[in-house]
Amino acid sequence: MGEYAAEIQRVSMQLMEAILQGLGLGPSYLEQKLDKGVQFVAVNNYPQFSHQVDKVGLAAHSDYGFLTILLQSSPGLEVMHHDDDVWTAVPVIPGALHVHVGDQLEVLSNGRIKSLPSSSSRSEPLRSTNFYCQHSWPRHG
């Protein structure tokens, strides 16, 4: 898991640099204004239940950090697109990574890039491994 986590961290830093450059903040903004960040992992396993009251899952939410890189290994992930307010099942593509924008990136971009609401579906089990990319807010001085 250590090598995989290191590679995900490298990818997240490359994505952040590209996004920040696209926002006109320049390629060095991450290094100059934000801390290098931390990474943490969440491994989720929400089983399928036959009764509505027994269901366990992940309620609708947006991630609070900058980026979430998700390796989805089973159906069950749903996202809500901003233009239609409809939950859409995310297809499982073996080996593919899903990148979700978090609330901090939405704030930093002044709303130009929106965080993505997601949840686990009520009818499917969900197994996933999430890598969260967190950076500190801009330093002063």
Contacts in CASP RR format, 6 or more apart in sequence:
PFRMAT RR
TARGET T0000
AUTHOR 0000-0000-0000
METHOD contacts of the structure
MODEL  1
MGEYAAEIQRVSMQLMEAILQGLGLGPSYLEQKLDKGVQFVAVNNYPQFS
HQVDKVGLAAHSDYGFLTILLQSSPGLEVMHHDDDVWTAVPVIPGALHVH
VGDQLEVLSNGRIKSLPSSSSRSEPLRSTNFYCQHSWPRHG
1 41 0 8 1.000
5 39 0 8 1.000
5 41 0 8 1.000
5 131 0 8 1.000
8 39 0 8 1.000
8 69 0 8 1.000
8 131 0 8 1.000
9 39 0 8 1.000
9 131 0 8 1.000
9 133 0 8 1.000
11 69 0 8 1.000
11 97 0 8 1.000
12 39 0 8 1.000
12 67 0 8 1.000
12 69 0 8 1.000
12 131 0 8 1.000
12 133 0 8 1.000
13 30 0 8 1.000
13 36 0 8 1.000
13 133 0 8 1.000
15 67 0 8 1.000
15 99 0 8 1.000
16 30 0 8 1.000
16 66 0 8 1.000
16 67 0 8 1.000
16 133 0 8 1.000
16 135 0 8 1.000
17 27 0 8 1.000
17 30 0 8 1.000
19 105 0 8 1.000
19 109 0 8 1.000
19 113 0 8 1.000
20 26 0 8 1.000
20 27 0 8 1.000
20 29 0 8 1.000
20 30 0 8 1.000
21 27 0 8 1.000
21 29 0 8 1.000
23 108 0 8 1.000
23 109 0 8 1.000
23 112 0 8 1.000
23 113 0 8 1.000
25 33 0 8 1.000
30 135 0 8 1.000
33 138 0 8 1.000
33 139 0 8 1.000
34 135 0 8 1.000
34 136 0 8 1.000
34 137 0 8 1.000
34 138 0 8 1.000
34 139 0 8 1.000
35 135 0 8 1.000
35 136 0 8 1.000
35 139 0 8 1.000
36 135 0 8 1.000
37 133 0 8 1.000
37 134 0 8 1.000
37 135 0 8 1.000
37 136 0 8 1.000
38 134 0 8 1.000
39 131 0 8 1.000
39 132 0 8 1.000
39 133 0 8 1.000
39 134 0 8 1.000
40 131 0 8 1.000
40 132 0 8 1.000
40 134 0 8 1.000
41 129 0 8 1.000
41 130 0 8 1.000
41 131 0 8 1.000
41 132 0 8 1.000
42 129 0 8 1.000
42 130 0 8 1.000
42 132 0 8 1.000
43 128 0 8 1.000
43 129 0 8 1.000
43 130 0 8 1.000
44 58 0 8 1.000
44 120 0 8 1.000
44 126 0 8 1.000
44 127 0 8 1.000
44 128 0 8 1.000
44 129 0 8 1.000
44 130 0 8 1.000
45 125 0 8 1.000
45 126 0 8 1.000
45 127 0 8 1.000
46 56 0 8 1.000
46 57 0 8 1.000
46 58 0 8 1.000
46 120 0 8 1.000
46 125 0 8 1.000
46 126 0 8 1.000
46 127 0 8 1.000
47 56 0 8 1.000
47 125 0 8 1.000
48 123 0 8 1.000
48 124 0 8 1.000
48 125 0 8 1.000
49 55 0 8 1.000
49 56 0 8 1.000
52 122 0 8 1.000
55 122 0 8 1.000
57 119 0 8 1.000
57 120 0 8 1.000
57 126 0 8 1.000
58 118 0 8 1.000
58 119 0 8 1.000
58 120 0 8 1.000
58 126 0 8 1.000
59 119 0 8 1.000
60 80 0 8 1.000
60 117 0 8 1.000
60 118 0 8 1.000
60 119 0 8 1.000
61 117 0 8 1.000
61 118 0 8 1.000
61 119 0 8 1.000
62 102 0 8 1.000
62 103 0 8 1.000
62 115 0 8 1.000
62 116 0 8 1.000
62 117 0 8 1.000
62 118 0 8 1.000
63 100 0 8 1.000
63 102 0 8 1.000
63 103 0 8 1.000
63 115 0 8 1.000
63 116 0 8 1.000
63 118 0 8 1.000
63 132 0 8 1.000
64 102 0 8 1.000
64 103 0 8 1.000
64 104 0 8 1.000
65 102 0 8 1.000
65 103 0 8 1.000
65 104 0 8 1.000
65 105 0 8 1.000
65 132 0 8 1.000
65 133 0 8 1.000
65 134 0 8 1.000
65 135 0 8 1.000
66 101 0 8 1.000
66 102 0 8 1.000
66 104 0 8 1.000
66 105 0 8 1.000
66 108 0 8 1.000
66 133 0 8 1.000
66 134 0 8 1.000
66 135 0 8 1.000
67 99 0 8 1.000
67 100 0 8 1.000
67 101 0 8 1.000
67 102 0 8 1.000
67 105 0 8 1.000
67 132 0 8 1.000
67 133 0 8 1.000
68 99 0 8 1.000
68 100 0 8 1.000
68 102 0 8 1.000
68 130 0 8 1.000
68 131 0 8 1.000
68 132 0 8 1.000
68 133 0 8 1.000
69 97 0 8 1.000
69 98 0 8 1.000
69 99 0 8 1.000
69 100 0 8 1.000
69 130 0 8 1.000
69 131 0 8 1.000
69 132 0 8 1.000
69 133 0 8 1.000
70 77 0 8 1.000
70 97 0 8 1.000
70 98 0 8 1.000
70 99 0 8 1.000
70 100 0 8 1.000
70 128 0 8 1.000
70 129 0 8 1.000
70 130 0 8 1.000
70 131 0 8 1.000
71 95 0 8 1.000
71 97 0 8 1.000
71 98 0 8 1.000
71 128 0 8 1.000
71 129 0 8 1.000
71 130 0 8 1.000
71 131 0 8 1.000
72 90 0 8 1.000
72 92 0 8 1.000
72 96 0 8 1.000
72 98 0 8 1.000
72 126 0 8 1.000
72 127 0 8 1.000
72 128 0 8 1.000
73 92 0 8 1.000
73 127 0 8 1.000
73 128 0 8 1.000
73 129 0 8 1.000
74 92 0 8 1.000
74 124 0 8 1.000
74 125 0 8 1.000
74 126 0 8 1.000
74 127 0 8 1.000
74 128 0 8 1.000
75 89 0 8 1.000
75 91 0 8 1.000
75 92 0 8 1.000
75 121 0 8 1.000
75 124 0 8 1.000
75 125 0 8 1.000
75 126 0 8 1.000
76 89 0 8 1.000
76 90 0 8 1.000
76 120 0 8 1.000
76 121 0 8 1.000
76 124 0 8 1.000
76 125 0 8 1.000
76 126 0 8 1.000
77 89 0 8 1.000
77 90 0 8 1.000
77 98 0 8 1.000
77 118 0 8 1.000
77 120 0 8 1.000
77 121 0 8 1.000
77 126 0 8 1.000
77 128 0 8 1.000
78 87 0 8 1.000
78 88 0 8 1.000
78 89 0 8 1.000
78 90 0 8 1.000
78 118 0 8 1.000
78 119 0 8 1.000
78 120 0 8 1.000
78 121 0 8 1.000
79 87 0 8 1.000
79 88 0 8 1.000
79 90 0 8 1.000
79 100 0 8 1.000
79 116 0 8 1.000
79 117 0 8 1.000
79 118 0 8 1.000
80 86 0 8 1.000
80 87 0 8 1.000
80 88 0 8 1.000
80 116 0 8 1.000
80 117 0 8 1.000
80 118 0 8 1.000
81 88 0 8 1.000
82 114 0 8 1.000
87 119 0 8 1.000
87 121 0 8 1.000
89 121 0 8 1.000
89 124 0 8 1.000
90 98 0 8 1.000
100 115 0 8 1.000
100 116 0 8 1.000
100 118 0 8 1.000
101 113 0 8 1.000
101 114 0 8 1.000
101 115 0 8 1.000
101 116 0 8 1.000
102 115 0 8 1.000
102 116 0 8 1.000
103 115 0 8 1.000
104 134 0 8 1.000
104 135 0 8 1.000
104 137 0 8 1.000
105 113 0 8 1.000
105 115 0 8 1.000
106 113 0 8 1.000
106 114 0 8 1.000
106 115 0 8 1.000
120 126 0 8 1.000
END
